[in-house]
Each structure stands twice: as structure tokens, then as C-alpha cells.
């Protein structure tokens, strides 16, 4: 692989982004939890000249998710919220109460994870960021980014005008 100035710039950008992410994840928030504690899975593929990014987002709504593109990086941030449980200290047990539903629960097993997440994905080739779109359906966030046709290497006539 030949190192071009563009390649060096991309690698430097990714290194800085990774360093920043590590710093953010390792710093606890006000509740003592890591800022981005949740990991979400993603699939990336191409179909009909469009890059498709599918990210697991169970229980999330569009209000829980923020998406942005920076250079050739797609960043998805969000939060997977738990029900509004509060600990009940009155009985001296580990029970929790959902005031909105008026229910009390004693958890026997709790495997689902909740919290903030950030997913950073590299866009495989030039994409038309002005036409990027996203939908969320059945717990899957789908982001579609149309490819930009590669024009380098194609012969084009350039007209010369007089001044």
C-alpha cells in the first residue's frame, strides 16, 4: 500500500478519534458510569449503489438516536433506556417500583444492558452525504448513504475559454 498524504490524514484522524473515544469511555459520568457503556452490533453492506448500515437498536426511538457524518466516518450515538424503575428501600429488599405502571418487581435475573452508546463506522468509499437517510423499524436502525460515482480515471474534455 502506498502512503499518500490523504491516507496519512485519514489514519491520523482515526487515531485521534480512537484516542478521544477511549478517554470518553474511561471517564465516569455523574452517576459513576462510563459515558458510553453499551456496545451495539452493526452490519454494513452495499446494494444498488447505496451503502447500508444496519445497527441494533432494540427499544429505541428516533428521539434516542443522533447520527452525523464527519469526513468519511459515520457516527451514531444514542441511549437505550430502561423502564423507569426506582429502588424501594422501605421493605429492605432489592425490589424496584415502576411508578408509571404501579408495579413492583423483585429481579431474579437481569441480563439486558442499558445506557449510552457510540458506534463509529468508516464509510467504505465516497458517499453523497446530502442524501443520507435513516429509519428505525423493529429494533433496527437503517442508514442509507448513496455512493458517489468515482470520476477519477475517466477522460473528460475540458474547454478552454479566452479571457
C-alpha positions in Angstrom: 0.0 0.0 0.0 1.3 3.4 -1.0 1.1 6.1 1.7 -0.3 9.2 0.2 -1.0 12.5 2.1 -4.7 11.6 2.0 -4.0 8.2 3.6 -1.8 9.7 6.3 -4.5 12.3 7.0 -7.2 9.6 7.3 -5.1 7.4 9.6 -4.2 10.5 11.8 -7.9 11.4 12.0 -8.8 7.8 13.0 -6.1 7.7 15.6 -7.3 10.9 17.2 -10.9 9.7 17.2 -9.9 6.4 18.8 -7.9 8.3 21.5 -10.8 10.6 22.1 -13.2 7.7 22.4 -11.0 5.9 24.8 -10.7 9.0 27.0 -14.5 9.5 27.0 -15.3 5.9 27.7 -12.9 5.7 30.6 -14.2 8.8 32.3 -17.2 8.2 34.5 -20.3 10.4 34.3 -22.1 12.0 37.3 -23.6 8.6 38.2 -20.2 6.9 38.2 -20.9 5.0 35.0 -18.8 5.1 31.8 -20.1 7.7 29.3 -20.5 5.1 26.6 -21.0 1.8 28.3 -23.2 0.0 25.8 -22.0 -1.8 22.7 -24.2 -2.2 19.7 -23.7 -4.5 16.7 -23.7 -3.3 13.1 -23.8 -4.7 9.6 -22.5 -2.7 6.6 -23.2 -3.7 3.0 -23.8 -2.2 -0.4 -26.8 -2.7 -2.6 -27.9 -0.9 -5.8 -25.2 1.8 -5.4 -26.1 2.6 -1.8 -24.2 1.9 1.4 -26.5 0.4 4.0 -25.6 0.5 7.7 -27.8 -1.6 10.0 -27.4 -1.1 13.7 -29.2 -3.0 16.5 -31.4 -0.5 18.4 -34.0 -2.5 20.4 -36.5 -0.4 22.3 -35.1 2.8 21.0 -36.9 5.6 19.2 -35.7 8.3 16.9 -35.5 10.7 19.9 -32.9 8.4 21.5 -30.5 8.5 18.5 -28.2 11.1 16.9 -26.4 10.4 13.6 -23.7 12.5 11.9 -21.1 12.2 9.2 -17.6 13.6 9.6 -15.3 13.2 6.6 -15.6 9.5 5.8 -16.8 8.5 9.2 -20.4 7.8 10.2 -21.0 8.3 13.9 -24.2 7.0 15.6 -24.8 8.0 19.3 -27.7 7.1 21.4 -29.2 5.8 24.6 -31.0 2.6 25.3 -33.3 3.4 28.2 -34.5 1.1 31.0 -38.0 1.3 32.3 -38.4 4.0 35.0 -37.6 1.7 37.9 -36.7 3.2 41.2 -35.3 1.2 44.2 -37.7 0.6 47.0 -35.9 0.9 50.3 -38.9 0.5 52.5 -39.0 -3.2 52.8 -35.2 -3.7 52.9 -35.3 -5.9 49.8 -33.8 -5.4 46.3 -37.2 -4.7 44.9 -37.9 -1.9 42.4 -41.0 0.1 41.6 -42.3 1.4 38.3 -44.5 4.3 39.4 -45.9 4.9 35.9 -47.3 1.4 35.8 -47.9 0.9 39.6 -45.9 -2.3 39.6 -43.3 -3.7 41.9 -40.7 -6.3 40.9 -38.0 -8.4 42.6 -35.5 -9.1 39.9 -34.3 -12.7 39.7 -32.2 -12.2 36.6 -31.4 -9.0 34.7 -29.3 -9.6 31.6 -30.3 -6.7 29.3 -28.0 -3.8 29.1 -28.9 -0.2 29.1 -27.0 3.1 28.8 -25.3 5.3 26.2 -23.6 4.1 23.2 -21.5 5.4 20.3 -20.8 3.5 17.1 -18.1 4.8 14.8 -18.1 3.3 11.3 -15.9 4.0 8.3 -17.7 4.9 5.1 -16.1 2.5 2.6 -16.0 4.9 -0.4 -17.2 8.4 -1.4 -20.9 8.9 -0.4 -23.4 11.6 -1.1 -23.8 12.9 2.4 -26.5 15.4 1.3 -28.8 12.4 0.6 -28.1 10.3 3.6 -31.3 9.0 5.4 -32.2 6.8 8.3 -35.2 4.8 9.5 -35.8 2.8 12.6 -38.1 -0.2 12.5 -38.5 -3.3 14.7 -35.3 -2.5 16.7 -33.1 -2.0 13.7 -31.7 1.4 12.7 -31.0 1.5 9.0 -28.9 4.3 7.5 -28.7 4.6 3.7 -25.9 6.6 2.0 -25.9 6.7 -1.8 -22.5 6.2 -3.3 -20.9 8.9 -5.4 -19.7 7.5 -8.7 -15.9 7.5 -9.0 -14.8 10.0 -11.7 -11.1 9.8 -11.4 -9.5 8.0 -14.3 -12.3 8.9 -16.7 -11.4 11.0 -19.7 -13.3 14.3 -19.9 -12.8 17.1 -22.4 -12.2 20.5 -20.8 -12.9 23.5 -22.9 -10.6 26.5 -22.9 -12.1 29.9 -23.0 -10.3 33.2 -23.8 -10.2 35.9 -21.3 
